[in-house]
Every structure is written in structure tokens, then in C-alpha cells.
């Protein structure tokens, strides 16, 4: 059965050339021609399969050129995204230096499945973000329930 979703998390290291080996569990769902960029919070690298990137790009394309503030967001997302990516024969992808720098990555990284895309975090940043979320779990649950599950 083909993998259609990214879930779970795995640790790894970036090699001296800036490459990361994608865990085998994620490779099929990632496919060929994926886009590598930053996540919406600019705190991790995101790998978007073709279909997910197309959806995101269509949403960004709805922002009119005359909306300077909206275009500033589009610029940030598009300028730090690289389309048409593929894995090498060993299942590795080059993480562009500009993305590694923005995501604060040096060597130890954590892959995190996000459903329809994959995030790559600096290991320490991931641990801190998870710790903060666990500390605020009650407030997070309330927010999600009120915003997404409460009947209209």
C-alpha cells in the first residue's frame, strides 16, 4: 500500500555537503519533483510533494499584485522555495545553505511528518517547540476545539 501521508518523526544528521538522507518511510509519499522551502513559521525546512505545493501556489496566486503587504508574504514564501527537487540514488536531498541558515540548522536534525508535507527541524529547536507545546497542551486543545471542531 503506497504511503500517502507523512507521520512520525526521525532523527538524522546533515552531512558535510549539506545533504540529508530522507527516511525510507517518507520517500514514496514525497515522490519526485517536490518543492523544498521554509514552513510558514520560518523555523523549519519543509518538503512539499507536487500536489501540496500546487495547492499552496494556487492560494498564493490569489493575492493580487497590487496588494503590497500580501506580496511581501508571497515573496518570502516563493523566494525561499526551490521546485523540481528529487532524491539522489541514496535517498538524499541537498538542503540549500540559505534554508539551513534561516532554520538554524547545523548538524543534528529531526524529520517531522505533518500529514501532507514533511518538515525538517534543527534537533534542539524541535525539542524546544515540542516542550513548549506540551506545556501549553490545555490551551492548544481549547484553541483547536473552539476554532475547528465547534459547531457553527
N, C-alpha and C positions, 0 to 999 in steps of 0.2 A: 504494500500500500504506500503510495507516494506521500511524503511529508508535505503538508500544506500550511503548517503553522510553525512559528518559532516559539518554543517554550523552554524553560530550564535555564541553567547558567553553567558556564565552564570557565576555568582559569587557564591562562596561557601566558607566553612571553612574546614580545616583539623581537624579531631577530635583528642583527646589526644593520641590515639593509632596510629596515623599516617595514618588514613583511610580517603578517600574522597568518598562522595556519587556521583556517576555518574548521571548527569541529565537524566531523563527519555527519553528525546528527542534523546539521543545518544546511549542508551543501545542496541537497536536492531542492529544498524549498527556496533557496537563494537563486538557483538557476544561472543562466548565462545572460550577460547584458545588464547586470544590476547596476544601480547607482550607489556611489559612496559619497557621503556628505556628513553634515553635523545634524544631530537631533534638534528638535525645536527649542530646547533649552540651552543649546550650545555647550553642553557639559559632557557629551559623549559623541563618538562617531556612530553614524547609522548606515546600515546597508539595506537598501530598498530593492526588492525584486521589481522587475519591469512593471508589472501590473500596479503595484502600490505606488511606484514613482509616477506613473501616468496619472493616477488619481490625484496625487498631490500637485503635479504640474498643472492639471486642469483647474484645480482650485486656485492656484496662484495666478493662472492666466485670466481669471475673472476680475482681478484687481486692475482697474483702468490705469493707463499710463499717466493720466492727469492727476492721480492720487499720489502726491509726493510721499506721504507717510506710508501708504501701502506699498509703494515701490521700494522704499527703504527696506522693508521686510523681505520683499521678493529678491532684492539684490543680495541681501545676506544669505538667504537660502540658496539661490541659484549660483552665486559666485563661489560658494564653498561646496559645490556638488560636482561630481565627476561621473558622467554617464558612460554606458557601454563597457563596464568593467567585467572581467572574468577571472576565474581562479587559474593559477598555473597548474602544471601537472602534479604537483604535490599538495594541491588544495590551499595554496597561499594566495593572499592578496596584498598588494602594496598599500600601506596606509600613508597617504600623502603627508609630507612633513608639516604643511600648514594645518592640516586637520589634527595631527598628533599634538602640535603645539597648542592649538585652541582647546583641545580636550585635556590638556595637562598630562599627556602620556609619555612615559619614559620606557619602561620595560614590562613590568607586570600588568596584565590586562585581564578583564573579565568580560566574557560574552554573555549577554542577557537577551533572551527571547522576549519579544514584545508583541507576539501574535502575528501581525502581518509584516513585520520587519525585525531586524536584528540590530542591537546596539553593542558597541564595544566601548568599555569604560576603562579608565585608569583604575587599577585594583583598589587603591586607597580611597579614591573618590566614590567608587561604588559602595564600599563598606560604609563610608560616612553617610551616603544618601540612604542606604537601607536602614542604618541605625536611626537616623532622623525620622524616617517614615514609620519605623516600629514604635518610636517614642510617641508619635502623633497618630497612632493607628485609630484611636477612637474618633478623633476629628476627621481623619481621612474617610472612615466608614460613613460618618454622618454626611460629609460633603457628597460622596458618591451616591449614597442612597437618596439624598434630597435632590440632587441635580439630575440623576439619570434613571432612577427607579421609582420615584414618587409619581403616583398617577396625576395626570393634569386636571 
